[in-house]
Amino acid sequence: MNMLVLWLQNAARWFAQLLHPRRCALCRAALPVGARAMICARCAPRLRSDYRNTHALSVPGADGADAPLLYTGEAAAALKRYKFYRETSLCRWFSAQAAACLAAHHADWRPELITYVPLGAGRRWKRGFNQSEAVAREVGKQSGLPVRATLRKRPMQGKQSHRSAQERQRAAKGVFCPITQNPAKGKRVILIDDVVTTGATAADAVRALREAGASAVFVLAVTRTPLYRKK
C-alpha cells in the first residue's frame, strides 16, 4: 500500500512539472521534468569560474579561505538576484558549489561547526532573510555539520558596497561581536559569507570568532572579487 501511495505521489509530481515546468532561475527556460537543479545546463557553465585561475584567497586572521566563484558577469548577476530580489531557488545551487569546493580542495581541514556572517536587524528585516545564513544551512545539510549562530552585528552607518577599499577596512573594524555561551568555543569553524571583496568584513568576523574561543577559522565564501585572482 505504501509503495502504491509513493508511486501515485511521484506520478502526480511528474504531471505537475509537465503542466507547469519549473524554470531556470536565470534565463527562465523550462527545466527538464524531474530536474533537481534550479539552473539550466546552458547557464550553469557561465556561472562557474576556472578554479585553477581563482585559487588562493587570503583573509587576515583566518586559517584558510576559499570561494568557488568569481564575483563577475553571470555569477555576480545571479548573486544579486538571490541576495536583493530573494531568488531563493539559487541558494541550493550556490550552496552546492561552496560545499563541493570545501570537499574537493580542503577535505583535510576537518571542521566541527558551520557559522555565518550575520546581518544587522534592519537589513535582515528589509531583505526578509540572511543570504549567508541560508547558504550555511544548506551546506550544513549537505555536509552533515551543525550550523549555529555565533556572532551579532553592531549598527554601522552606510553600506559596505558604497565604500572604497580603505573605507571598508576602517568601517568594518569591531562591527561584529560574539554572542554569549558561544558554540564556537574550542571548535574548528567554517565561516560562510556571500562575497569577499577587500576581506574587511570577513576579517572582523574571524576576529570575533577568535574572541569567542574558536580554535581555527576557515572562511568559505560563495564568490570573491577578481582582486583575489592568483597572479
Kinemage of the C-alpha trace (Angstrom):
@kinemage 1
@onewidth
@group {chain A} dominant
@subgroup {mainchain}
@vectorlist {calphas} color= white
{ca met a 1} P 0.000 0.000 0.000
{ca asn a 2} L 2.818 2.352 0.916
{ca met a 3} L 4.522 1.645 -2.413
{ca leu a 4} L 1.312 2.494 -4.263
{ca val a 5} L 0.974 5.790 -2.375
{ca leu a 6} L 4.600 6.649 -3.145
{ca trp a 7} L 4.098 5.815 -6.835
{ca leu a 8} L 0.981 7.995 -7.004
{ca gln a 9} L 2.793 10.885 -5.305
{ca asn a 10} L 5.700 10.660 -7.751
{ca ala a 11} L 3.329 10.437 -10.711
{ca ala a 12} L 1.382 13.478 -9.509
{ca arg a 13} L 4.626 15.424 -9.083
{ca trp a 14} L 5.770 14.427 -12.577
{ca phe a 15} L 2.499 15.513 -14.204
{ca ala a 16} L 2.523 18.787 -12.242
{ca gln a 17} L 6.009 19.582 -13.555
{ca leu a 18} L 4.940 18.609 -17.049
{ca leu a 19} L 1.985 21.013 -16.971
{ca his a 20} L 3.761 23.752 -15.003
{ca pro a 21} L 7.504 23.247 -15.542
{ca arg a 22} L 9.998 24.741 -13.157
{ca arg a 23} L 12.131 27.384 -14.792
{ca cys a 24} L 15.805 28.275 -14.700
{ca ala a 25} L 16.398 30.932 -12.068
{ca leu a 26} L 18.477 32.936 -14.562
{ca cys a 27} L 17.130 32.623 -18.108
{ca arg a 28} L 13.652 31.323 -17.167
{ca ala a 29} L 13.891 28.446 -19.666
{ca ala a 30} L 11.823 25.396 -18.731
{ca leu a 31} L 13.805 22.791 -16.798
{ca pro a 32} L 13.534 19.083 -17.644
{ca val a 33} L 10.889 17.174 -15.710
{ca gly a 34} L 12.484 15.738 -12.587
{ca ala a 35} L 15.491 18.084 -12.655
{ca arg a 36} L 16.756 18.911 -9.170
{ca ala a 37} L 18.962 21.861 -10.121
{ca met a 38} L 17.384 25.309 -10.401
{ca ile a 39} L 19.828 26.451 -13.095
{ca cys a 40} L 19.703 25.019 -16.610
{ca ala a 41} L 22.597 23.232 -18.317
{ca arg a 42} L 23.123 26.264 -20.571
{ca cys a 43} L 23.501 28.817 -17.755
{ca ala a 44} L 25.473 26.740 -15.245
{ca pro a 45} L 28.802 26.739 -17.155
{ca arg a 46} L 28.680 30.539 -17.470
{ca leu a 47} L 28.442 30.860 -13.698
{ca arg a 48} L 31.397 28.660 -12.878
{ca ser a 49} L 34.906 30.083 -12.827
{ca asp a 50} L 38.112 28.216 -13.595
{ca tyr a 51} L 39.154 27.125 -10.114
{ca arg a 52} L 42.811 26.889 -11.044
{ca asn a 53} L 42.837 30.569 -12.019
{ca thr a 54} L 40.990 31.789 -8.941
{ca his a 55} L 42.594 29.596 -6.277
{ca ala a 56} L 44.229 31.341 -3.300
{ca leu a 57} L 42.133 33.649 -1.165
{ca ser a 58} L 43.579 35.454 1.815
{ca val a 59} L 41.528 36.794 4.726
{ca pro a 60} L 43.532 38.375 7.566
{ca gly a 61} L 43.432 36.257 10.721
{ca ala a 62} L 41.822 33.220 9.070
{ca asp a 63} L 43.488 29.810 8.944
{ca gly a 64} L 42.312 29.436 5.369
{ca ala a 65} L 39.827 30.847 2.882
{ca asp a 66} L 38.341 29.982 -0.475
{ca ala a 67} L 35.432 30.644 -2.834
{ca pro a 68} L 34.314 28.619 -5.867
{ca leu a 69} L 33.096 31.555 -7.971
{ca leu a 70} L 34.348 34.923 -9.151
{ca tyr a 71} L 32.053 37.869 -8.475
{ca thr a 72} L 31.876 38.897 -12.122
{ca gly a 73} L 29.490 38.512 -15.046
{ca glu a 74} L 26.776 35.889 -14.670
{ca ala a 75} L 27.861 34.845 -11.176
{ca ala a 76} L 27.620 38.412 -9.869
{ca ala a 77} L 24.228 38.901 -11.526
{ca ala a 78} L 22.954 35.638 -10.056
{ca leu a 79} L 24.158 36.507 -6.562
{ca lys a 80} L 22.445 39.899 -6.755
{ca arg a 81} L 19.189 38.237 -7.788
{ca tyr a 82} L 19.471 35.848 -4.869
{ca lys a 83} L 20.520 38.497 -2.372
{ca phe a 84} L 18.401 41.518 -3.287
{ca tyr a 85} L 15.411 40.003 -5.090
{ca arg a 86} L 15.023 36.871 -2.970
{ca glu a 87} L 15.518 34.440 -5.823
{ca thr a 88} L 15.918 31.789 -3.143
{ca ser a 89} L 15.901 28.939 -5.658
{ca leu a 90} L 19.532 29.917 -6.345
{ca cys a 91} L 20.523 29.177 -2.756
{ca arg a 92} L 20.764 25.420 -3.279
{ca trp a 93} L 22.985 25.850 -6.336
{ca phe a 94} L 25.328 28.315 -4.622
{ca ser a 95} L 25.475 26.049 -1.568
{ca ala a 96} L 26.363 23.052 -3.718
{ca gln a 97} L 29.280 24.972 -5.268
{ca ala a 98} L 30.567 26.012 -1.838
{ca ala a 99} L 30.242 22.502 -0.398
{ca ala a 100} L 31.968 20.984 -3.440
{ca cys a 101} L 34.833 23.483 -3.146
{ca leu a 102} L 35.322 22.551 0.506
{ca ala a 103} L 35.163 18.802 -0.126
{ca ala a 104} L 37.387 18.812 -3.210
{ca his a 105} L 40.150 21.138 -2.067
{ca his a 106} L 40.052 21.291 1.735
{ca ala a 107} L 38.921 17.827 2.830
{ca asp a 108} L 41.748 17.617 5.376
{ca trp a 109} L 40.580 20.715 7.252
{ca arg a 110} L 38.090 18.727 9.401
{ca pro a 111} L 35.606 21.423 10.516
{ca glu a 112} L 33.348 20.850 13.519
{ca leu a 113} L 30.885 23.710 13.132
{ca ile a 114} L 29.466 25.995 10.448
{ca thr a 115} L 28.511 29.592 11.149
{ca tyr a 116} L 27.804 32.649 9.013
{ca val a 117} L 28.309 36.393 8.755
{ca pro a 118} L 25.260 38.000 10.416
{ca leu a 119} L 23.201 40.902 9.123
{ca gly a 120} L 22.094 43.861 11.185
{ca ala a 121} L 18.482 43.712 12.355
{ca gly a 122} L 17.355 46.440 9.932
{ca arg a 123} L 18.999 44.862 6.881
{ca arg a 124} L 17.602 41.453 7.726
{ca trp a 125} L 14.096 42.847 8.173
{ca lys a 126} L 14.320 44.653 4.831
{ca arg a 127} L 15.556 41.596 2.908
{ca gly a 128} L 13.471 39.081 4.807
{ca phe a 129} L 16.383 36.682 5.208
{ca asn a 130} L 20.140 36.451 5.677
{ca gln a 131} L 21.652 35.187 2.426
{ca ser a 132} L 24.800 33.867 4.122
{ca glu a 133} L 22.804 32.034 6.785
{ca ala a 134} L 20.638 30.356 4.134
{ca val a 135} L 23.739 29.124 2.287
{ca ala a 136} L 25.301 27.974 5.568
{ca arg a 137} L 22.242 25.898 6.447
{ca glu a 138} L 22.240 24.255 3.018
{ca val a 139} L 25.972 23.498 3.277
{ca gly a 140} L 25.274 22.055 6.733
{ca lys a 141} L 22.634 19.726 5.284
{ca gln a 142} L 24.988 18.581 2.548
{ca ser a 143} L 27.981 18.084 4.859
{ca gly a 144} L 26.198 16.837 7.974
{ca leu a 145} L 27.827 19.558 10.088
{ca pro a 146} L 25.892 21.560 12.698
{ca val a 147} L 25.077 25.187 11.833
{ca arg a 148} L 24.937 27.720 14.659
{ca ala a 149} L 24.683 31.480 15.098
{ca thr a 150} L 27.854 32.706 16.807
{ca leu a 151} L 28.059 36.446 16.093
{ca arg a 152} L 25.940 39.544 16.175
{ca lys a 153} L 26.454 42.746 14.248
{ca arg a 154} L 26.706 46.163 15.808
{ca pro a 155} L 24.985 49.054 13.998
{ca met a 156} L 27.120 50.526 11.204
{ca gln a 157} L 26.358 53.640 9.186
{ca gly a 158} L 26.069 53.179 5.421
{ca lys a 159} L 26.568 50.200 3.117
{ca gln a 160} L 29.919 48.498 2.605
{ca ser a 161} L 29.185 48.265 -1.137
{ca his a 162} L 29.286 52.078 -1.361
{ca arg a 163} L 32.727 52.408 0.264
{ca ser a 164} L 36.262 52.398 -1.102
{ca ala a 165} L 38.636 49.609 -0.064
{ca gln a 166} L 40.252 51.801 2.595
{ca glu a 167} L 36.866 52.932 3.916
{ca arg a 168} L 35.678 49.316 4.119
{ca gln a 169} L 38.707 48.359 6.186
{ca arg a 170} L 38.136 51.185 8.656
{ca ala a 171} L 34.350 50.790 8.883
{ca ala a 172} L 34.442 47.017 9.402
{ca lys a 173} L 36.725 47.069 12.447
{ca gly a 174} L 34.858 45.972 15.557
{ca val a 175} L 31.483 45.645 13.810
{ca phe a 176} L 30.991 42.025 14.954
{ca cys a 177} L 30.940 40.643 18.470
{ca pro a 178} L 30.457 37.084 19.766
{ca ile a 179} L 27.185 36.007 21.365
{ca thr a 180} L 27.222 34.697 24.939
{ca gln a 181} L 27.634 30.954 25.606
{ca asn a 182} L 29.234 30.776 22.198
{ca pro a 183} L 29.064 27.413 20.379
{ca ala a 184} L 32.311 28.227 18.527
{ca lys a 185} L 34.410 27.881 21.689
{ca gly a 186} L 37.102 25.277 21.173
{ca lys a 187} L 35.792 24.381 17.706
{ca arg a 188} L 37.199 24.364 14.194
{ca val a 189} L 34.753 26.681 12.445
{ca ile a 190} L 33.696 27.276 8.838
{ca leu a 191} L 32.542 30.890 8.384
{ca ile a 192} L 30.164 31.351 5.428
{ca asp a 193} L 29.969 34.678 3.565
{ca asp a 194} L 28.298 35.521 0.273
{ca val a 195} L 31.078 37.617 -1.266
{ca val a 196} L 34.600 38.623 -0.242
{ca thr a 197} L 35.798 41.896 -1.731
{ca thr a 198} L 38.529 43.531 0.364
{ca gly a 199} L 38.215 40.878 3.069
{ca ala a 200} L 37.489 43.516 5.732
{ca thr a 201} L 34.092 42.156 6.782
{ca ala a 202} L 35.265 38.545 6.862
{ca ala a 203} L 38.416 39.515 8.776
{ca asp a 204} L 36.410 41.228 11.509
{ca ala a 205} L 34.089 38.218 11.771
{ca val a 206} L 37.174 35.996 12.121
{ca arg a 207} L 38.482 38.279 14.873
{ca ala a 208} L 35.181 37.974 16.756
{ca leu a 209} L 35.219 34.184 16.410
{ca arg a 210} L 38.745 34.120 17.841
{ca glu a 211} L 37.449 36.223 20.697
{ca ala a 212} L 34.693 33.639 21.193
{ca gly a 213} L 37.336 30.940 21.568
{ca ala a 214} L 37.267 29.252 18.153
{ca ser a 215} L 40.370 27.089 17.769
{ca ala a 216} L 40.537 27.634 13.991
{ca val a 217} L 38.508 29.545 11.391
{ca phe a 218} L 38.158 28.861 7.664
{ca val a 219} L 36.306 31.422 5.528
{ca leu a 220} L 34.180 29.835 2.807
{ca ala a 221} L 32.627 32.471 0.553
{ca val a 222} L 30.255 31.869 -2.337
{ca thr a 223} L 32.086 34.407 -4.515
{ca arg a 224} L 35.171 36.584 -4.466
{ca thr a 225} L 36.086 39.647 -6.471
{ca pro a 226} L 38.841 39.392 -9.132
{ca leu a 227} L 41.064 41.271 -6.676
{ca tyr a 228} L 41.928 37.818 -5.318
{ca arg a 229} L 42.740 36.178 -8.657
{ca lys a 230} L 46.027 34.321 -8.372
{ca lys a 231} L 48.776 36.027 -10.350
